[in-house]
Amino acid sequence: QVQLVESGGGLVQPGGSRTLSCITSGFPLDKYLMMWYRQGPGKERTWVARIFPVGNTEYSDSVKGRFTISRDEAKSTVYLQMRNLTLEDTAVYYCYAWPDYWGQGTQVTVSS
């Protein structure tokens, strides 16, 4: 059974940091392009970071230099380290194993 379970969301102050985790099971993590998407209030779901099977990474312009995606195959987990968070980072963050599997999302709220 395929599962992607995100965790680590919550309330964080502007300028703060947060690390999201996506624990996966039921598929070979090292064979998939893993992505983080987010959907802010009233906005479309957009991608923010991705890590290819060979390990290279890419980021959207809105998070480049602030977010880091990584993968621990031994733990079947994908991470999203977020720093210097702003109000505009408030969103539900989703883990996505392209092109097949989505997680349920975890809410990140940036507020003072």
Secondary structure, DSSP 8 states (H G I E B T S, - for coil): --EEEEE--EEE-TT--EEEEEEEESS-GGGSEEEEEEE-TTS--EEEEEE-TTS-EEE-TTTTTTEEEEEEGGGTEEEEEE-S--GGG-EEEEEEEETTEE---EEEEE--
